Amino acid sequence: MAATEFTIAFHSSMSSIKGLQNTCNENEINLNAKLKSLDTVQKPTGQKITEAVFVEQDSLTGLGNLTIKKTVAGDNPTFKGKAFILTQPVDVSVFRS
């Protein structure tokens, strides 16, 4: 059976990368799912959102331990993505500890 994916939209006015990190960590624990991707999306209505995709896990081990930072050259993240922070698109790196 394929793992269930959850897609959650975060408003483009997310206050900070730290706020995004805290929100994603809470969602991992609440959904029992690992963050798989972050991307910026503009809906047909013009609304801008950050789309977060989570994949269901069999256990809680390792969930809620994300660090999200602005992407810098030379970092080695679990994955890279994009997010709206204060309505501005930002390249982010996601690390799992």
N, C-alpha and C positions, 0 to 999 in steps of 0.2 A: 504494500500500500504506500502511495506517495505521501510525503510529509505535507502537512497543511501549511500554506503560506498566508500571512496576514499582511495587508497593505494599509498603512495608516498615514493620513495626511496631517502635516503640521503646518500651522499658519505661517505665512512668510514673515510675520513680525516677531518671530522667536527672538528673545532678547540678547542671547549670547550663545557662543559655542558651548560653554559650560551648562547652560540651560538645556541645550539640545542633548548633551551627554547625559544629564540627569534624567531627562524624559525618556531617552532610549533605554537606559539602564532599568528604569521602572517598568517600561513596557516589556522588556525581556523577561523580567521576573513574573509580571502579571499574566503574560501570554504563554509562559513556558516555551519561549521561542528566541532563537538567536537572530540578531540584526544581520541581514544579508546585504542590503544596499541602501544608499541614500541618493536621491536625485532631485533636482529642481524641475518643476513642471508648471506650465501655464495652461490652465483649463480654457476651454472655448469661451467661457464667460469673461476671461481676462484675469481671473483670480490666480495668484501665484501661490504655490504650496511646495513644501518639501515632502517628498514621498518616501516613506520608510517601509522596506519590505523585511518581514521577519519570517523565519522558518521554524516550525514546531520542533521541539526536541523531546527525547525520551526522559531526560532528567534535568534537574536544575543546575547541575554541575557546570560551573564557569559562566553562568548567566548573571548579568548585572555587573560585570567587571570591565566595561568598555571605557576607553579613554578616547576622546575625540579632540583633535587639534587642527588648526589651520595647516594645510599641506605646505611643507617646505622641501626643497630639493634634498635628496639623499635619505629621507626617512624610509622606513621599511614597515608600512602598516599591514594589517590584516586585509584591508581593502581601502580604496579611495572612493570618494563620492563628492556630491555637491549638496549644499543646503542654503536656504535663505536665512540670513541673520539680519535682523532689522531691515527686511525687504531687499537686501542686497545679496546676490549670489556669491557664495564663498566655496572654494575648493577645500575639502576636509579629508583628513586621514583618520581612519578608525583603527584603533589598536585594542586587542583583547589580552588582558593580563591573566 
